Amino acid sequence: NNHIFDYGEAGLKCTLEALNNAGISHIGAGNNLSEAATAYHFFSNACKISILSATDVEAGDHPDTRGATDTLSGVFRTVEDSYLLQRVREEKEKGFFVIVIMHWGTESTSQLNWMQEKQAPEIAAAGAGLILGAHPHVLQKIEFVGETPVFYSLGNFYFNSKKADTGMVKAVIDHNALQSVQFIPAIQSNLFTSRADEGEASRIFSYLNRMSGSATLQGDGTLKHR
């Protein structure tokens, strides 16, 4: 994301090396653009799942977070998103169910910015079956773009400087089709993230449902068309 260059190119390369040495897969950054835009592939029975990750870096926000090029390391930067859309189409054409994770939006506000509003329909139209967002540090609305669920921001799942509502997304995919999607609310506080109790879950569902126009969360967090 937009902090991978906080310790410069050396920090990025050390991180990639540590992950590779530990056998941990990673997406969204690399030693060049080809690596940064490479998808993670997951195979299970009749499912082929492809996960892409990209970063929209706000103007003036960590301007040294470099977008990867053919010869330079960096993030898969998608302020201009034509290559991301190409990658989504390529993965879709290979028969994958495509999930796109976007680091986008404006910090500390539930309001979407123009880039989220522009890119979500483009990514969905390119073939993404599920879009997950992060960066704003707060929960943002959920909507369907066509049949594609878009979770614009999942809040702070682990960020120890503040207490925050957050959560996880549980997606059931069968034969490369999304069967159901569920938001599981959680609370992050004091260096610990725990599943929300019934009262907290109800409050979070109500908050998200007030913001979300085309989608609604049922009592168990299952997402449905409104």
C-alpha positions as CSV (number, residue, x, y, z in Angstrom):
1,N,0.0,0.0,0.0
2,N,1.0,3.6,0.2
3,H,3.4,2.9,3.2
4,I,5.6,0.3,1.5
5,F,8.1,3.1,0.6
6,D,8.3,4.5,4.1
7,Y,11.8,3.1,4.3
8,G,12.6,3.7,0.7
9,E,13.5,1.2,-2.0
10,A,15.7,-0.8,0.4
11,G,12.7,-1.2,2.7
12,L,10.5,-2.5,-0.1
13,K,13.1,-4.9,-1.4
14,C,13.8,-6.2,2.2
15,T,10.1,-6.8,2.7
16,L,9.8,-8.7,-0.6
17,E,12.8,-10.8,0.2
18,A,11.6,-11.6,3.7
19,L,8.2,-12.7,2.4
20,N,9.8,-14.8,-0.4
21,N,12.2,-16.5,2.0
22,A,9.3,-17.3,4.3
23,G,7.2,-18.7,1.4
24,I,4.5,-16.1,1.9
25,S,2.7,-14.9,-1.2
26,H,2.3,-11.2,-1.8
27,I,0.6,-9.0,-4.4
28,G,0.4,-5.3,-5.2
29,A,4.1,-4.5,-5.2
30,G,7.2,-5.9,-6.8
31,N,10.6,-5.4,-8.2
32,N,9.0,-4.2,-11.5
33,L,5.5,-3.6,-12.9
34,S,5.1,-7.2,-14.1
35,E,5.7,-8.5,-10.5
36,A,3.5,-5.8,-8.9
37,A,0.6,-6.6,-11.2
38,T,0.9,-10.3,-10.9
39,A,-2.2,-12.0,-9.4
40,Y,-2.4,-14.5,-6.6
41,H,-4.1,-17.7,-7.9
42,F,-6.0,-20.0,-5.6
43,F,-7.4,-23.3,-6.8
44,S,-10.0,-25.4,-4.9
45,N,-12.1,-28.2,-6.4
46,A,-14.1,-26.5,-9.1
47,C,-13.0,-22.9,-8.3
48,K,-10.2,-20.8,-9.8
49,I,-9.8,-17.6,-7.9
50,S,-7.5,-14.7,-8.9
51,I,-6.7,-11.9,-6.5
52,L,-5.2,-8.6,-7.7
53,S,-4.1,-5.7,-5.5
54,A,-3.5,-2.1,-6.5
55,T,-2.9,1.3,-4.8
56,D,-4.3,4.7,-5.6
57,V,-2.0,7.3,-4.0
58,E,-3.7,10.5,-3.1
59,A,-2.1,13.8,-4.2
60,G,0.3,14.9,-1.5
61,D,-0.1,11.7,0.5
62,H,3.3,9.8,0.6
63,P,4.4,11.2,-2.7
64,D,7.5,9.0,-2.6
65,T,5.5,5.9,-2.8
66,R,6.7,5.0,-6.3
67,G,4.6,3.2,-8.9
68,A,6.4,0.2,-10.3
69,T,7.7,0.5,-13.9
70,D,9.3,-2.0,-16.3
71,T,12.6,-1.3,-14.7
72,L,11.8,0.1,-11.2
73,S,10.3,-1.5,-8.1
74,G,7.2,-0.1,-6.6
75,V,3.5,-0.6,-6.0
76,F,0.9,-1.4,-8.7
77,R,-0.2,2.2,-8.9
78,T,-3.5,2.8,-10.5
79,V,-4.4,6.4,-10.4
80,E,-4.6,5.9,-14.1
81,D,-6.3,2.5,-14.2
82,S,-6.2,1.2,-17.8
83,Y,-3.5,-1.4,-17.0
84,L,-5.5,-2.7,-14.0
85,L,-8.6,-3.1,-16.1
86,Q,-6.5,-5.0,-18.7
87,R,-5.2,-7.3,-16.0
88,V,-8.7,-7.9,-14.7
89,R,-9.9,-8.8,-18.2
90,E,-6.9,-11.1,-18.7
91,E,-7.6,-13.0,-15.5
92,K,-11.3,-13.2,-16.3
93,E,-10.6,-14.5,-19.8
94,K,-8.4,-17.3,-18.3
95,G,-11.5,-18.5,-16.4
96,F,-10.8,-17.1,-13.0
97,F,-13.2,-15.6,-10.5
98,V,-11.5,-12.2,-10.0
99,I,-11.2,-10.4,-6.7
100,V,-9.7,-6.9,-6.7
101,I,-8.3,-5.3,-3.5
102,M,-8.0,-1.5,-3.8
103,H,-6.0,0.8,-1.5
104,W,-8.0,3.9,-2.3
105,G,-10.2,6.7,-0.9
106,T,-9.7,9.6,1.5
107,E,-8.6,9.1,5.1
108,S,-11.0,9.6,8.0
109,T,-14.2,10.1,6.1
110,S,-17.1,7.9,5.2
111,Q,-17.6,9.8,1.9
112,L,-16.3,8.3,-1.3
113,N,-13.9,10.3,-3.4
114,W,-14.2,10.8,-7.1
115,M,-11.6,8.1,-7.9
116,Q,-13.5,5.4,-6.0
117,E,-16.8,6.5,-7.7
118,K,-15.1,6.4,-11.2
119,Q,-13.0,3.2,-10.8
120,A,-15.5,0.8,-9.1
121,P,-17.8,0.6,-12.1
122,E,-14.8,0.3,-14.4
123,I,-13.3,-2.6,-12.4
124,A,-16.6,-4.3,-12.2
125,A,-17.3,-3.9,-15.9
126,A,-13.8,-5.4,-16.7
127,G,-14.9,-8.6,-14.9
128,A,-14.2,-8.4,-11.2
129,G,-16.6,-10.4,-9.2
130,L,-15.8,-8.8,-5.8
131,I,-14.1,-5.5,-4.9
132,L,-12.6,-4.9,-1.4
133,G,-11.2,-1.5,-0.3
134,A,-8.9,-0.1,2.3
135,H,-7.1,3.1,3.3
136,P,-9.7,5.5,4.7
137,H,-9.3,4.0,8.3
138,V,-13.1,4.0,8.6
139,L,-16.0,1.9,7.3
140,Q,-17.5,3.2,4.1
141,K,-20.6,2.1,2.2
142,I,-21.2,-1.2,0.5
143,E,-23.0,-1.4,-2.8
144,F,-23.7,-3.6,-5.8
145,V,-22.3,-2.4,-9.1
146,G,-24.3,-4.7,-11.4
147,E,-23.8,-8.0,-9.6
148,T,-20.4,-7.1,-8.2
149,P,-20.4,-6.3,-4.4
150,V,-18.1,-3.4,-3.6
151,F,-16.9,-2.9,0.0
152,Y,-15.3,0.5,-0.4
153,S,-13.5,0.5,2.9
154,L,-13.3,-2.2,5.6
155,G,-11.9,0.2,8.2
156,N,-9.0,-0.5,10.6
157,F,-8.7,-4.3,11.1
158,Y,-5.4,-3.7,13.0
159,F,-4.2,-0.2,13.5
160,N,-3.2,0.5,17.1
161,S,-3.4,4.3,17.3
162,K,-7.2,4.3,17.5
163,K,-10.3,2.3,18.2
164,A,-12.4,1.5,15.2
165,D,-15.3,-0.4,13.8
166,T,-14.0,-2.9,11.2
167,G,-14.8,-6.3,9.9
168,M,-14.1,-9.1,7.5
169,V,-15.8,-10.3,4.3
170,K,-16.7,-14.0,3.9
171,A,-17.4,-14.9,0.3
172,V,-18.7,-18.3,-0.8
173,I,-17.6,-19.1,-4.4
174,D,-18.7,-22.2,-6.2
175,H,-17.9,-23.1,-9.8
176,N,-16.4,-19.6,-10.2
177,A,-19.6,-17.9,-9.2
178,L,-20.3,-15.9,-6.1
179,Q,-23.0,-17.7,-4.1
180,S,-23.1,-15.5,-1.1
181,V,-21.1,-12.7,0.6
182,Q,-21.3,-11.8,4.3
183,F,-19.8,-9.0,6.3
184,I,-18.5,-10.1,9.7
185,P,-18.2,-7.0,12.0
186,A,-15.4,-6.6,14.5
187,I,-14.0,-4.0,16.9
188,Q,-10.3,-3.1,16.9
189,S,-9.0,-1.6,20.2
190,N,-5.9,-1.8,22.5
191,L,-3.8,-3.9,20.1
192,F,-6.5,-6.5,19.7
193,T,-9.3,-7.1,17.1
194,S,-12.3,-9.1,18.3
195,R,-15.6,-10.1,16.7
196,A,-18.4,-7.7,17.5
197,D,-20.9,-8.8,20.1
198,E,-24.6,-8.8,19.1
199,G,-25.2,-5.2,20.1
200,E,-22.1,-3.9,18.4
201,A,-22.9,-5.9,15.3
202,S,-26.4,-4.5,15.1
203,R,-25.0,-0.9,15.5
204,I,-22.5,-1.5,12.7
205,F,-25.0,-3.1,10.4
206,S,-27.4,-0.1,10.9
207,Y,-24.6,2.4,10.2
208,L,-23.6,0.6,7.0
209,N,-27.2,0.2,5.9
210,R,-27.9,3.9,6.3
211,M,-25.0,4.7,3.9
212,S,-25.5,1.9,1.4
213,G,-28.0,2.5,-1.4
214,S,-28.1,-0.6,-3.6
215,A,-27.2,-3.2,-0.9
216,T,-28.4,-4.1,2.5
217,L,-26.9,-6.3,5.3
218,Q,-29.3,-8.8,6.8
219,G,-29.2,-9.6,10.5
220,D,-26.4,-12.2,10.1
221,G,-24.4,-9.8,7.8
222,T,-25.4,-11.5,4.6
223,L,-25.4,-8.9,1.7
224,K,-28.5,-8.6,-0.4
225,H,-29.7,-6.3,-3.1
226,R,-31.9,-3.6,-1.6
